[in-house]
């Protein structure tokens, strides 16, 4: 077959893998498609990709046609720094207020809605569009939800009189569990037809993360002059983001799905089936 089509998120949270793919040759044998999470989710839905990181929510919507790759995800156990709600009012006063949601990821939308409903008994009015981190509240909204590099920027540039909420910390406070924001998925058809290629792609991704994490100084230097963050801020961020999914993280993911299902954000309870790989 042709080279497997593999999605990649070119956000800071995947920088260890980006480093390995583009600087260390781990891209060999892969046809890479780099995009924001929402675009990769749509590509998986349309069978335009074989393997990709997917927001946890999007994986849940499509889980019947997908398998999770083992021990691969984007996780935080508490603060995540890169999913931030900025608000002109305190969080418990947001019911009925307009909140703008970033158009880049579905998991953050669902996570915010669960937290506001369950923890604060708030039901705001939501709208989705692009948010400029340098110009918050530009459309008469009371709160903005940002993810990725935009959220990290806002997290490090607080304005007086604005409330800031880290959704990883809010989830941890509510459940006592880590939060799984994304998983790596493969279509069931690809896994069945091309098990050898699947193993190769998995090994490239898993060892790519391990290689990048072990080279933290190098990966930070790679983007330091391109991002509005200091070396120390980036170093601390990679203390927060984890890429392993064990039993506790699987429980956390299933808890997220159960709550999403209870609040009718998901039409059915997802299947979390993990791909069987050759050792």
N, C-alpha and C positions, 0 to 999 in steps of 0.2 A: 504494500500500500504506500501512498504518499506519506510524507512526514506528518505525524500527528499534529493537529491544530490545537494549540495550547494557549489559554488565556493568561494574562499577567496584569496585575494592578500596579501601576507605576506611582503609588503613593509612598510616603515615607515608611508606613508600617510594613511594606514589603521590600524595603531597601536592602536587607541582607540577601534576599533572593535576586534582586536586580543586580547587585554587585557580582554575584556568582554567574548569573546568566550572561551579562554583557562584558564583564572584565576578566572572567576566569574560564570562559569557554563552555559553561554548562548548558548553553543554548544549542549545542550541536545535536542534530537529529530532530530538532523541534521547529515547527512553524509557529512562531510566537505572534500573538495578537495582544498588544498592550492597550488598555482602555480603562475607563472608570468602572466601578462595580456594576452600575445599572446597565451599561452597555454589554458587559460580559454576561450578565444574567440573561439579557434578551438573546444574545448569541447562542447560549446554551439551550434556551427554549426553542430556537429555530434550527437546532442541530448544526449550527455553523462552527461550533467548536466541539472537540472530543473531550477535553479535560480543561478545567478552569477553576480558579477561586470563585466562589459564589457567596453573596451575602447569605447569612443563615436563614433569613426569611424567604429569600428566593429559592434556596434549596428546599425548604419546607413545602413551598407551593408546587415544586416539580419532583418531589422525592421519589415518586413511583417510577420515574424513568431514569433515575440517577442512583449512583452509589457514592458513598463518602470514601475518600482515600484515608487510610489509617494514620492517626497521630499527626494530622496536619490541619492547622486552623490559625485564626487570628484571635487571640484571647487576652483578656486582662483579668486580674483578680483584685478588683477595686478600681481605682482611678485608671482611666484610659487616656486622658488628655486630648484625644483626637475625635471625641464626640461630645460636643458642648452645646448646651442650651443657654443662650444669652437672652435676658428678659428685662423689661422695664419695670416689672412687678415681681414680687416673690412668687415662688412656684405654686404655693397653695392658693394663690389669688388669680390663677390663669383660666379658670372655668369661664367659658363663653367668650374668651378673648381670641384674637386672631394670631395664629402661630404660622410662620413660614417654615417649610421643610426644604432642606436641600434636595435637589433633584438627583443626587448622585448615588443614593443607597436606600434600599427598602428596610433593612434591618433596623437602622436607627429610627425610622418612622415608627415602626411597630414597638420598639423598645420604649420610646418616649410615651406613646399612647398607653402602654401597659402601666408604666410607672405613674403617670398622671392619674389614670383611672383607679388603680389599686392602692397606691400609697397616699394620694392627695385628693381623691374623689373629684377630680377635675375633668371636664369634657370641653376642651377648647374648640375653636373653629380652625381647621387646618387648610393650608393651601401650599402647593408645591411649585417652586421655581428656583432659579439660580439666585444665590445670595452672595453679595460682595462683602467679604470680611472687613474691608476698609470703610464700608458705608452701611452699617447695620440699621435695621428698622426703616428702610428706605421706602416702604410701601404701606405705611401706617399700621404695620403689625406691632404687637406688643412683645413678641419673642421670635427669635430666629434659632433654628437648629442647624448646626454646621458639623461637617465631618472632615476627616482627613487633614491635609495640610492647612486648610482654611480654619478648621477648628483648633488646631495646634497653635496657629497664629493668634487667634482670639484668646486662647487660654493663657498666652504669655503677654498679652497686651490688654489688660483689663482697663475699663473706663470707669470713672467715678459715677456712682449712682446706678450702675447696672448690676444685675444679679447674674451669676455664672454657676451653672450646674453641670458637673461631669456625670454623664449617664452611666459610666462604669461604676462610679462610686455610689450612685443612686440605686443601681441594681444590686450591688453588694449589700447595701444597707437593708434593702427590702427582702432579699432572699438568703443572704449569707453565702452566696455562691459566686464563682467567677462568671464571666460573660463570654460567650463564644460569638464573635461578630461575623466570622466567615469560616467556611470550610472549603476544602478542595474536592471537587466532584468529577466523576467520569460518567458518561452516558452508559447505561447498561449494555446497549448494543455494541459499543466499542470494547467494553471490558470482556464481553463474550467472544467477540471475533478476533481480538488482537491482544491476548494476555501478555505476550512477550513485550510488545511495544508499551503496554500499560506499565509493566514493571520498570522499563527503562525510563519512562517519563517520571514515574514516582521517585525513583532513585535520584534523578536529576534535581527534582524539586526538594526532596527531603535533605539530601546532602548539600544542596545549594544553600538552604537556610542554615544548616550547621556550619558550613564554610563561612558564610557571611557573618554569622553571629560571632564566630571565633576571630573575625577580622574587624571588630567594631570600630577601631580607630580609622581603618582604611575606608570603611563605608561612609563614615561621617565626613572624612576629608573629601570624598567624592562629590558631596552635595553642599559642603559648607559655604561656598561662595555663590551658590545658586538659590539658597533658601534663607528666609529672614529669621534664622535661629542661630544661637551661639553654639559653640562646641559642647558646652556643659548641658545646655537644654536638650540637644540631640542625644547626648550620652544618657541622660536621665530618662528620656523617652524610651530608649531601648532596654532600660531596666524594667519598664512597665509592660511592654508588649511581649507576649509569649506566642510560641508557634506549635506547642505540643497539646494534644487532646488525649487525656487519659480518662479514667472512670469518673472522676469528679467533674471534668469538663463535659463529658457526655451527659451526666445527670443535669448539669446546668443547661445544656442545649435542649434536653427534653422538657425541662421546667419552662423554658422560654416558649417552646412549642405548645405546651399544655395551656399556658396562660393566653397565648395568642389565639388558640382554639376556643377557650372559654369566653373570650371577649369578641369572638366572631371576626377576628382579623385574618384567620386562616379557615378555609371552608372545611377542611378535614385535618385530623391529626397526622402529621408527617411520619414517614417510615425512615428510620435512621439505620440503614443497612450499610455495612462497611465492606468495601471491595476486598476479596481474598487475593492476596499477592503471593507469588512464589518467594520463598526465603532465599 
